[in-house]
Structure formats: structure tokens, C-alpha cells
Amino acid sequence: MCLKVKLVSGRTLEQGCYLHEKEGEEYKRAVAICQMCEDDMRKEGIKDGDNVEVITEFGRVVVRAFRGECPSGVAFIPMGPWANSVLGWDTGYGTPLYKGVEAEIRKTDEKVKDAAEL
Amino acid sequence: MKVESFVCPFCGNLCDDLILDLGGEKCDVSLKISGGSIVGVENACRLGERKIRGEGRIDAPLIDGRRVSYEEAYERAAEILSESKRPLFYGFSSTSCEAYRAAIQLAVKIGGVVDNTTSVCHGPSVLATQEVGLPSCTLGEVKHRADLVIYWGANPINAHPRHLRRYSYAARGKFVEGKKGRRLIVVDVRMTPTAKLADEVFIVPPGEDYKLISALRACIKGHGSHLPSSVAGIERERIERFADMMRSAKFGILFFGVGLTHSRGGVANVSNAICMVRELNRFTKFAIMPMRGHYNVTGCNQVSCWLTGFPYGVDLCGKEPWYNPGETTAVDILCREECDSALIVASDPVAHFPSRAVEHLKKIPVIDIDPFPSLTSRIAKVVIPSAISGVESEGTAYRMDGVPIRLRKIIDRGFPSDEEIIEEISSRVKWNLR
């Protein structure tokens, strides 16, 4: 069982605030997260703060799940090393596919890696 | 002493109304800064304030993690670049035009590929502009005249926090007074903080913006009745109302963000949006503008154009500049493992590039010039700390609407500027006559 979503990444205020402190805990707390809608989380038995693995054709990463204001079937990860572990490098014209990548999300007991470990 | 009209070197807003308190007799201490002489920052957003404060710096040049003198760092950087056949020069959007000019001149001297962060943000917007033009305006015109503001695939509340208040929806203009005189429409894939402020919100599934723009173009031309009952998850009636709002505006502005450029369709999304705005000008005054992220990414395109003829992703290894996004852009050069060294300035590609590109970056010698530690400085062979452009060194930057603004040096913390560092390296390498 897993949740199938379209993954998008983007800026958040917290991500911007800790931009120059990427090895700090605040940055990890702000960026190593995945936001989904409440219904999608409930379907997969995921609770706020649970660790989830996000898998795409480009890679796999573990982040913390949180309820966000996404429509069903869409998940959001703030831009940064965690999002980039699973987003596309096939650019076509120089710009990677940072939004709209097909992904599978499921609950995991694995820990979230630090930015430097990625 | 207070410094007024200080320009914030963080995002493409380049807000020029900040007040810095440098201490002294009449100092109004609102923020304590340890180890520096800025004691207060007024009018800045959280993002700008943190950068201007300039805490948590790299304090000395490093080679393989060992502290060295600037001289040694310059020598080692010059050696690495001289030994390379195809170095990559990347970053530059968070430094001055003068620093980028110096880097391009260095690349011309030794050969290399020069790219700025445009390639991973608004590259598709530049390509679309090359195809169909850009009916745009200045942010001043938006502030004083726009009665309809649209943000499409952009979330300025998070990425450009003062944009709405200074230039658009909530700005008090000469002819339009703040929110009362304007309507705000947001199109996005999720309910962003910006969308929560809007009069109308259109939530579109990822990758379906092109369809909605095409449907709007049909409605603008009066062919709305030919549309299916819904397009991109939006009912036809709402799309027709959206088109009517645009047609009936006195002055409309469409700000678009990387929501359009990073998703499926990229260039086509943007050129479709530009064509829609062009068509709206048959009925009213309408303009379109990319929400450029880094404070001088627009300036990078200007400098690159006037020095090489092309805005980003320029291969200078041959006798003439060669530009082919998808081939000569940083992510592609790295993923194909083409470059054998990299000079990174004021950017953090290890944090912001896809994993395959980062893998190659970790294999080659990297020279990182940056005021702050980053994941790139962590893997770099040579790290050279620099002054924060626009706070500790002066220069020129271009706002997102293409208006050049002079950045000032306010304090000196003893770091050389990016421009000076690049020129020092350049003076130590020989011409590669190819």
C-alpha cells in the first residue's frame, strides 16, 4: 500500500530564513518535510510528524509528513537537498523537472538524514 | 548613525526603503548584532534581515578544509582552473553585475562554460521571451495603475515577502489606492499563503497550466462557448469569469513564478501566457512579468547578453560563444560529466541541483566563493570567503522588472568582494589561445 501523488517543490518562508544555515536543525525541520492533504494522510495511516519515504523514478528520500493545504493527489516538499534527491534531472532545455513528478509515499521507521549525509 | 534608502540584496524585489542603524549617539537599537556594526534593520522582511545581519560566516579561506591565506587560495584556484579543459562557472545571481562581468572575462581568458541560476529557475521564461517577446512594464507602473493583479505559479508571501505591499495588491499607488482599488487572482497547484489573500483562487492540477491558459485565450477571443464543461479541473463558467475580469481591467498585470517554468510544458506554458497577455492588449492595458528569485538574476542575463550575446548557459570553450540550453546549461554539463572543475560563486548547487548533477560535482575540484558556508563549500577543494554584495561591497543589480539599482557598501568586515577575488584568480591564469 502506498499513496500515489504528483510531487511539487517550492520556496517557503522558513526555508528562505535558514538558507545560509543548511546544516542546522532549524533548516532540517523546515525543509525535510512533505505536506499532503488530510484525507490522503488518513488513507495511508500517516499522522502529523510521521516519517515517510518518498520514491520517484529519480530516487528515494525519507522526510517527515505534515498536513498541508494541498489538493488530494498532490504533495509538496520545500526546495532543498531532500526534494532534489527525488526530483528530475532530465532537463530538455536546462531546467530540471522540479514540479509534477510522479511519486509514491509510504510510512517508514527509517530516520530522516541530515543535509550533509545526503 | 542611520543609513536610509538602503537596498536589500536578497530577492528580485530589491526593496530600496530599508533603514540600517549603524549605532552611534542617536541609535535606535531594535536588533542587536554580535560582532558587526549593524545594530538595527528596519523595513526588511525576515529573509532580507537575516542576510543583512551577516552572521555565521566562513571566516578564512580553506584548501581541503585547512585554513590558508587568501594568496594561497587564489594560487590554488588558478592552478585548478589552468589545469582544466572544460571548467564550469556557475552561480552569480546573488552577487553584483561587476562580479559576473569579471567571471565571464575569466572564462573568455581560459575557456569554460558560464551559466547563472536562470537555467534552473526562469530559463524557460527567457526562452519564451526570445520566441514571442514580453509585453512588460516596471513595478512602479504596477503600483500606481494596476487594478487587477494575478499571481500564477508564484507565492510571493513566502518567496518575495514585501512584493504585495510595496508593488502590487496592497501598495498605495497614485491612481489606485491599495487593496480597495484592486482585485487579486491567484492560480496555483495548492492553497498557498498568497492564495489565501486572493479574491479568486484557481487550483490547477500540476502540469495543466497550459490547458487553462489556452481556455482563457479562447474566452478572451469570445469562443468560450466551445470549451468543454471544465478545463484543468476548473468549470467553464469560472474560466469565462476569469477572462472577463482580465478584459474589463483598466490595467492588468500577470506575475508568473517558477510554477509555470518548473512544471510540464515549461517554455510552452510561458509563451502561451505571454501570447494571452498580448491578446488582452486588444481590449485593455495588460502586462506580464516573471517573479525573478535571486536579487540579481535579471542582471546576470543583462551582463551575459552584453558580453557574450546570450543570457545564460554560454559555452566559451571554442572560438565563439555557443548557447544551447539543455546542452550548455549547468545541470546538463554536470549530468553528462563534461566539466572537470567548477567555480561556484554566491550559489549552492549541492543543495539545489538534482542528485545526479551533485554526484559529478562531488567528483571534481570545486572552488567556492561565498560569504556563507553551504553544502557546496562543504565539498569544495578551495573555499574563498567573500564580502556580502550590497552590504560589505558595492555594485549594480537589476530588479525583477529590469531596473538597475546601485548597491552600496555600508560596512567593512575585512572580506574582499566577489569581483576582487575573481580578478585575483584571473591575474594568475594565462590566456588559452584557442
Interface residues (C-beta under 8 A of the other chain):
Chain A: K6 V8 S9 G10 R11 T12 L13 G16 C17 L19 H20 E21 K22 E23 F58 G59 G68 E69 C70 P71 G73 V74 F76 M79 G80 P81 N84 S85 L87 G88 W89 T91 G92 Y93 G94 T95 P96 L97 Y98 K99 G100 A115 A116
Chain B: R46 L47 R50 K51 G56 S119 V120 C121 G123 P124 L127 N155 I157 N158 A159 P161 V189 R190 M191 T192 P193 I203 P205 P206 G207 V258 G259 T261 H262 S263 R264 G266 V267 G293 Y312 G313 P325 G326 T328 T329 A330 V331 D332 C335 D348 V350 A351 H352 F353 P354 S355 R356 A357 V358 F372 P373 S374 L375 R378
